[in-house]
Amino acid sequence: MMAKDSIILVSGGLDSTTLLYDYAGSIALAVSFDYGANHNCREIACAKASCKKLGIKHVVIPLGFMKEYFESSLLEGADAVPEGRYDDDNMRSTVVPFRNGIMLSIACGLAENDGLKYVLIANHSGDHAIYPDCRPEFIDSMSDAMKAGTYAGVEILAPYTNITKADIVRRGMLLGIDYSETWSCYKGGEKHCGKCGTCTERREAFRLAGIPDPTEYEE
């Protein structure tokens, strides 16, 4: 039987939900963060539902200070979120400064407190150009810092770092995930808008994976 030695950052999006299912046997705790983004409410509801289905303890930690003090289109309302392709120039406004660094630090503290060894995060290769705190060099450095700063030697596990979102979708289908129960859209409306960068990336991932997209889009 696999040891329950890990905590996972789970947003309720496609990537982290796949990782949740992929490593369910080793996860003792799943944590989501409400940092005031447009889509947090939709994502967190999906995260809760997935954790309940898998029997994994789930907690939500509020990080309201980020909306108060940080600048990002994710924190400014749906109209501020750019539409179009998921590329560097278009999506840079969606960066929330050091978001993963902050969340990984909190998860590291929880892991140390609960006697856990690993923190799981679902960054992937498509994130690297846009988000500095998704890049391999950051993940490796953060893991080294966490290991040095904890008695238990807590480390990061980021198994999707060098694969694509399409690869993740293929993995999820093998795991039997219902992706209609995940949320990606940064606008956080009743349906996925189908126009923002994350919706575009989500659509492309299913297309490249050769798997029907179950997402309900506004258009």
N, C-alpha and C positions, 0 to 999 in steps of 0.2 A: 504493500500500500504506500502511495506517495506521501511524503511528509508535508504537512501544512506549514510551510516555512516562508510564505510570501505575502506581500501586500501589493495590490494593483491600483494604479490610477485608472479609473474607468469613467469616461465622460458620458457614455451612452451612444457614442458615435460608432461608425462602422468598424474602425480599426481597433479601438479599445475593447469593444464587445467581442470581436473575434479573438483577441488575446485572452479575454476573460474565459471564453469557452475552451480555448486551446490549453490553458494552464489551470483549469478549474480544480483539478486534483491537488494542486499545491497551494491554492490561495486560501489564506485564513481570514483575510479582510480586504474588502474593496472600498475605496474612498473616492468620492466625487467632490468637486469644489464649485461652490456658487460664488462667482466673482463678479456678478452683475452684467454678464454678457446677454445679448438679445436672445440667444438660443439656450441658455442654461436650463430654463424650466423644462423645455421640451427634451433636451438631452438627459437630464437627471431622472426624469420620469422613466425613460427607456432603460437607464442604468439600474434603477430600482427594480424594474420588472425582470430584467435579465438575472440579476443577483437572486431575486426571490425564486425564479425558476430553477436556478442551479443550487439553491440552498447555501449561498455564500453571504456572510454578514456584510452589510453595506452601511456606510455612514456618509453624511453630507456635511462638509465643513464650509462655513461662510467666510468669504474673503472680500467683504464689502469695501474695504479700503482701496482695492484695486480700481474699482469704478470711480471712487472719489478722487484718487490721486494720479491715476495713469491715463494716458491718452491712447485710444485705439478706436477704429471704426466699429469694432465689436461691442464697444461700450457706449456708443452714441445714439443708438436707435437704428431700426431696420434700414432707413433711407440712406444712412451713411455707408452701408456695406457695398463695396464695388461689385458690379456685375461683369461677366466675361470670363476669360480663361484663367486657370489657376497658375499664374506665372509671377515672376518676381515683381515686375513693375506694378501689376494690377493688384496684387494681394498684400503688398508691404504695409498698407494702412491697417490691415487686420492684426498685425503683430501686437500682442500685449507684452510690454517689456518684462523679460525674464520670467514669464509665466511658468514654464516648466521647471525652472530653477527653484522658484518659490514652492511649487507644489511638491517637487521631489524632496525638498528640505523638510517639509511637514511630514511627508510619508516616511522619510528616514527616521524622524523622531518617533513616529508611531511604531515603526518596525522595531526600533531599539527598545521602546517601552514595552512592547508586547512579546519580545523575545523572538522576533522574526529575522530572517537572514537576507531576504531579497525584496527589492522594489521593482515591480514590473511596469513598463511603459511601452506604448504601442506606436512610437514614432516610426516613420518609414522613409524610403528614399525620396519620395515626392515632396517631402517637407524640407529637405536640406537647404535648397536655394533660398527659401523665403524666411524660414524660422531658424535663427542662430542656435536656439536652445533645443533643436531637434537633431543637430548635426552630430556625426559620430565622435568628433573630437570633444564636443561639449559633454556628451553622454559619458565618454570614457573618463574625462577629467572630473566630472561630478561624482561618478562612481568611486574614483580614487579618493576624493575629498570625504565622501560619506564613510568609506571604509576606514580612513584615518581618524575620523571624528567620532566613531562609535566603539564601544567596548566589544560589541558583537561583530564588528567588521561588516556592517550592512553594505550590500552592493546593489547596483542596478542590473537588471536583466532587460535587454531591449532586443528581442530576437527578430524584430521586423525591420531593423535599421537599414539593412541593405537590400530589401525587397520592395516591390511596387505595390500600389493599392490593388491593382488587378490580381497580383499574387495573393494578397490578403483575402480578396473575395473568393478566389478559388479554394483557399484553405478553409474559409468559413462554410462554403457549401459542403465540403467533405465532413465538416463538423455538424452539419444539419442546422445551421443558424437561419432563422427567419429574419432577413435583413429589413423587412417592412417594419420591424420592431426596433429599429435604430434611427438615429437622427443625425443629419449632417448640416442642414441649411443654416447659415449664419444669421439669416433674417428672423428666424424663430416664429414664423407665422403658423397658420392652421395646417398648411401643407408645405412641402419643400417648394421654394420659389422656382427652381429650375434654371435660374439665371446667374446666381452668384457663383463665385469661384469654387466653393465646396460642392455645390450642386453639379457644376460642370465636371469637376473631378470625379464625383461619385458616378455620374452617368458614364463617363469614359472608362472607369474601372470595370463596370459590368460589361461594357461593350468589348473591351480588350480581353476580358476573361472569357467571353463567349457564353455568358450566363444572363438570362432574362432579368431585367431590373424590376424589382417589385415595388419600388418607391412611387408614391402618389405625388406627382408634381402639379403645380398650378397650371402649367401649360406644357 
